[in-house]
Each structure stands twice: as structure tokens, then as C-alpha cells.
């Protein structure tokens, strides 16, 4: 049973470009969460999705950031027109509908140059 | 939202000693209390959790104790080993109103030989 998968593991973008981060939840998990971790800081919640639905996006910046979890395929976190302050590790976690235990993927480390 | 604090922020112990990390939270309705371990450059890993109807839970060298009245819970690691060196995060959750984890500020544990 594969764990949570994220790709790419490392992503370098120039200012103004777009970043797309992908997350495949564990088998049997239909809930996906995205968190951001700045260097030397804790994890901050961004968005919670279920298949085809955004449940809670209270942690998402109002502009440039969007997320989706389509019926088929991975969840995608999209950052448009990246700025240096977007440089961080982005972690995805998943859980099953009947459990609160969240299991994390290896993260995508985004560097904006 | 939930306010979460951890103490201490850094902790250095000698191999074989015990380590205790305390997490204080604000939402009295929180009912799920996990602890995550994050090694440098790695994903957060769920190491132990406790539900509000239980006061203590133990798993080999790791234990968690909960004091709901005082709104704090603690991670106990006995017989520490160098591989316990990591940053530890608590993330209390009120499963009735939220699914997102609110992480504490983290405690950096260093186990020295």
C-alpha cells in the first residue's frame, strides 16, 4: 500500500512563472489537505479538499493560489505568478472518511529565483 | 481559531535520559491530540495520538498524557536515542468543527551521546 505521493519533489521557478504541485493520496483516502512550511517554521494549513469539492480554503492566500481534486487523478495545488515569498515546502496529507489521522507525503520544495 | 503553544522550543538531553514536551491549546472542545515527528528535510510523521476519552496512551518508549481540564497534553520519550533527534509538533483538533490540523510552534529535540 503506497503512501501519499507528491511530485515533483523539488521545483525551481523564476518569479512570474506558474508552479503546479501534485498529490496522490493513499489508497482508500478521499480527503486531501495541503500545508505550507516556511524554513524553520511549523506547518500552516492551506486547503482541505474531497473529490471534486473544496471543503475549507481558509488558509489559502486570496490571490494566485488555487487547488483542485478532480474525480480522476491527483490533487493539484497551483500557484500563479510566483514570488520569492512563495519559496517553501508544500506538504500534502490524506485521510480516510472515517478517520482523523492524516498521513503526509514527502513534500515539494519550491524555490523561486 | 485554535491557539497552540509548545514548550520548550528546544530541548537537549543525553542519550538514555527522558524528554517531555508540553502542548497547550485554547479550544476546550478539541478531542483529538496527535504528535508528529519531523526529521530534517523529511515529512511529518504521526508517532502517537490520543482521543479525549483517554488520559494516557503508551507505545513502547513513547507516551502521551492529556489534561483536558488544563487544556494541555504532553509527549514523553523515555530512554532517548540519537535517532529521536528531530522537531516534534503537536496538532490538537476539534473533529466536530474542523478537519485542518493547527500545528504548534515545534520543539527541536537534540539527543547527545
Boltz contact constraints between the chains, C-beta under 6 A:
constraints:
  - contact:
      token1: [A, 42]
      token2: [B, 103]
      max_distance: 6.0
  - contact:
      token1: [A, 42]
      token2: [B, 105]
      max_distance: 6.0
  - contact:
      token1: [A, 42]
      token2: [B, 106]
      max_distance: 6.0
  - contact:
      token1: [A, 43]
      token2: [B, 103]
      max_distance: 6.0
  - contact:
      token1: [A, 45]
      token2: [B, 100]
      max_distance: 6.0
  - contact:
      token1: [A, 48]
      token2: [B, 99]
      max_distance: 6.0
  - contact:
      token1: [A, 48]
      token2: [B, 100]
      max_distance: 6.0
  - contact:
      token1: [A, 100]
      token2: [B, 32]
      max_distance: 6.0
  - contact:
      token1: [A, 100]
      token2: [B, 95]
      max_distance: 6.0
  - contact:
      token1: [A, 104]
      token2: [B, 43]
      max_distance: 6.0
  - contact:
      token1: [A, 104]
      token2: [B, 44]
      max_distance: 6.0
  - contact:
      token1: [A, 106]
      token2: [B, 43]
      max_distance: 6.0
  - contact:
      token1: [A, 107]
      token2: [B, 43]
      max_distance: 6.0
